[in-house]
Amino acid sequence: MRRLARPHPSPAMGVALLALFIALGGTAIAAHRFLITSTKQISPKVLKSLRGRTGPQGPRGLQGLQGATGATGPTGAAGAPGAAGTALAYAHIFAGGTVDSSNQKGFGSATVSNPSSGIYCIGGLSFTPANVVATVDFNTGGGNGPVITATLGAGSGAGCPAGTQITVGTGTGGVSTLTNRNFFVAVN
């Protein structure tokens, strides 16, 4: 049997391989020398053209956690005085039926009588009342659930004299337990 002879490379193959190695080596040398490692090596106008225009804004992300409460700020300046109230008359009335002269408006000519415990009859106002609001003066002792009622005119069964413009009833724990109490009244 005959052995196959090993082929030897032709001279053309040797030249082709030499050209290939030189070409690859030159590219490697060029790449090493001109390798870009920073954007400072690139012209700004080239970078700008590479970046392009800003695109549309994306959807809003989720809200983050609330941060810690900041320090309290300085106190603001005092505001201007408010406009006068619309009450035609108001007063602080003591349990015995006396008007507190230092805390009243429009009650100078008024009369307050206390015909029985917890009943107050107010008359002599210089105008005809259209609305009345009364509030217990809690500073005189809250007791067991202070209550107050107010009505225009002489309340039925209250024992108020003719000409009564406002009737006020004060009590503790219910209107059935009438007791004298300090109270505030505002009238329109």
N, C-alpha and C positions, 0 to 999 in steps of 0.2 A: 504494500500500500504506500501510496505516495503521500508525503506530508505537504500540507499547504505552506507555501512560503509566506512569510510575514511581509506585508506590504510596507514599503518605506515611504515616508511623506515626500511628496514632490516638492521641488523648490518653490513652486507657486503657493503651496500651502504654507510653507515657512514664511514667505513674504506676507501673506494674509494674516497669519498669527502675529507677526511682528507689528503690523499696522494696527491690529486690534489692541494690543497691549499699550502701544504708544497713545492711541486715542483715549483709552480708558484712564491711563495715567495722567494725561493732560487735563482731562475733565476733573479728576480728583484734585489735582493741584489747583486748578482754577476755582473749584468749589471751596477748597480750603482758604484760598486767598480772598475770594469775594463773598464769603459766607455772611449773610445779614443776621446780626444778633440783636439789633435794637432798632426801634422805629426812628431813632435819631439819625440813622444811616440812610433813611428814605426821604426824598424831597417832600416838603409839606403839601405841595399841590397834588402829588401822586397819592399821598395818604388821604387827602380830602376827597379825591375822586373814588378811592377805594371804599371809603366809609359810606358815601351816598347820602341821600336825604333821610331825615327822621321820619319814621313810619307813624301810623296812627297810634294813639294811646290805647293800651290794653285795658281789660276790665279791672275794676277796683278790687284790691285784695281784701282779705278778711281783716276785721278790726282787731287791733292788738289789745293786750290787757291794759286796764286802767293803771296809770302811774300813781305814785304816792301823793298824798295831799300836800300842797305847797304851804308855805308860811302865810300867816294872816297878814293881809295888807294894812296899810295905814288907815286910820279912821277918816272918813270923808268929811267935807265941810258941812256945817249945819244948813239945813234947807230954809227956804223963806217961810214965814208964817202962813198958815193956811187961811182960806177964805172963811168968813164968819159962817156959823152953822145956820140951818134953816128953821130951827125951833123958834117959835114965837115967844115961848116962855119955858123956863126950866127952874127946878129948885131942889135943894136937899132939905127934906122935912124931918125934924126930930120926932121921936116916938110920942112925945106929948102934944104934937101938933104945931110946934113952933117952926117957922121958916128960918133956915140958916141964911142970914142976910149977906154973908160973904160968899155964898155959892148959890146965887139966884139971878134970874133975868125975867122981867115981866111979872113978878109976883109981889111987887111993891104995894099994890092996892088990894091984893088978894087976902081973903080970910080963910083960915083952916081951922075947922072945929073937929073935936074928937068925942062924939056923943057916947060912944061905947068902946070897949076894948077892941083894938084892931080896925076900927072904922074911922075914916077921915073924909070930911066933907069940905070940898074946896069951892069957893065962889068969889065973886068980886073981881074976876079977871076983866081987863079992858077990851077983850075981844071974845068972840064966840068960838070955843074950841071945836075943831073938826076931828082931832085924833089925839089920843093920850097913850103914853107908854110909861109904865112904872117899874122900878127895879128895887129889890131889897138891898139895903146897905149892909153888906155881909160883914163889914168891920165891927158891927155892934153885936156880934155873936151869931154864928150860923145856926146853932141849936139843932133840932131834929128836922131838917128839911124845910127851910123857910119858904113861904109861898107869898105871892102878892097878886091881886087882881085890881084892875082899874076899868072904869066905865064912864061914859059921858052922861051927865045928868045925875039925878038923885037915884042911887041904886035902890031897888025894891026891898023893903024891909030893913034898910040900913039906918033909918031914923034920922036922915039928913034933912035940914030945913028947906023950905021953898027957896028957889034961886040957886041951889047947888048946881055947879057946872060940871064938876068931876067928883066921883066917889071912888075911894081907894080902900081896899081891904087887905090887911096883912095878917099872917098867921104862921103857925108852926105845925108841921106834919099834916097839913090839910086845912082847907078853908073853914072847916067846922070848928077848929081850935083857933079862934081869933086872938091875937096878942098884939100889943103895941110894939112897933119896930120903926127904926129909922129907915127912910126910903128916899129914892130919887124919882122925880117925875119930869117928863118932857112933853110939851104940848104944842101942837100945830093947829 
